[in-house]
Amino acid sequence: MSYSQEDTETENQPARIWLKWFESLAVTALFISVGAWNRPDDPFYLTGSFSWPALAPLLVALRYGFFMGLVSSLLLLGTVGLHFRVVSLSSEGFPYVWSIGVLAVSLIAGEFRDYWGRQANKLQASNRYRQVRLEEFTRNFYLLKVSHDRLEQQIAGSSSSLREALRRLYHEIAHANGRGLDAETGDLILQLLVRYGQLQIAAIYPVNGNTLEKEPVARIGNFRNVRKQDPLLLHALQERKLVSLQSEYRQKLAELDTDLLLAIPLITSQQVVIGMVVVEAMPFFNFQPKTLRLLAILTGHMADIVHEQQQTASGSDTELQQFRFQLNRAERDAREHNLPAALTLFSFASESDAGTVTGRVRQLRRGLDVIAELPADDRHQLAILLPLTDELGHKAYLQRLDDDIRAHTGKPLSELAMTQSLMITGNANAGDWLNRLLEGDTSS
């Protein structure tokens, strides 16, 4: 709208120029004519109490500024001079003081008008600029508001989102009262999957002996019981991995008789299938590799937590068992999803050194870090598993730990413990590496 106003002003500019000249000359001539008609002997009211024709250049200056006020003043003074030369028979000379006063008043008024006109133009230009910027901001704001959910889903598979999802997963499921895949645990699992995958119609079935139970332990939306011979479901049980229309049946959609979009087995790091997540509906923009990868990773960790709850015996070393579970999961994630992890083993010469370092390690523990004090006859050892940590992040963690120990003890970490590390990749066998070190083989 601001642009159309500027265009209109540009188109009308020539008309305003001639109108300005016409009004200035007309106002001046009007005051002179009225004076000549009212007082023919003294049309400029020089002998009266007030010289009314002096208002003409003042009004023109206030209307059009300094230049047109000067033009009107000169026209009035020229008319006065002509009147005194041709018409007037008075012995008095030309009224120089009166002329200077009229000229000064009109020029001062014109200058003030030009000054405030320039200020107004600056404010208008600034206002137009702010208006344009406001319109751009408004458009960008609504664009971001509309696309926020989609952008959020596009970054759902990033490492920061995955780390946050796993933190929430361990916090909610690990503290559930249920034992195994029951209604309470299944409902928590499904809620987390809905939160990160925006599932609309889905359910979780327990699996016994590679066979689905008749009824799901949790469901969402208008879910109908799945057919046991559904080809997508059978393929997921056979392959023991996430199967979707997008990934497995892209070339066979015409032959596929299924009601499902994807099936995700709840499979532990020991290759035990304890359940199956079946999905009938989810938003189209979520049905992409990043989101499916995130769901596959989450379900694997969920299966390990549930399986760990079932396998952990009362009175046993739950910290070490949890460490073993998490180590197996880290190896599986590295092998199947190329997720980095780091394993570090500290060996101490004395119990006091072990207590000092262990205390600082637990103090610096992050949300996903897993710590276990390993049993040994004559040695003190501490193992740390850092999930979703690459080599650079692992070095940064050791440096922070060394700085913290120096600040509290005045000694570097190397004086208190012998450190051995392994980056967990797709071909690394972290379990064997750790067992060899526990048996005393330091050659690796």
Secondary structure as UniProt FT lines:
FT   HELIX           2..38
FT   TURN            40..41
FT   TURN            43..44
FT   HELIX           52..54
FT   HELIX           55..64
FT   HELIX           66..82
FT   HELIX           83..87
FT   HELIX           96..154
FT   TURN            155..157
FT   HELIX           159..173
FT   TURN            174..175
FT   HELIX           183..197
FT   STRAND          201..208
FT   TURN            209..210
FT   STRAND          211..212
FT   STRAND          218..220
FT   TURN            228..229
FT   HELIX           231..239
FT   STRAND          243..244
FT   HELIX           245..248
FT   TURN            250..251
FT   TURN            253..255
FT   STRAND          262..267
FT   TURN            269..270
FT   STRAND          273..281
FT   HELIX           284..286
FT   HELIX           289..311
FT   TURN            314..315
FT   HELIX           318..337
FT   STRAND          341..348
FT   HELIX           351..363
FT   STRAND          370..374
FT   STRAND          380..387
FT   HELIX           391..409
FT   HELIX           413..416
FT   STRAND          417..424
FT   TURN            426..427
FT   HELIX           430..438
FT   TURN            439..440
//
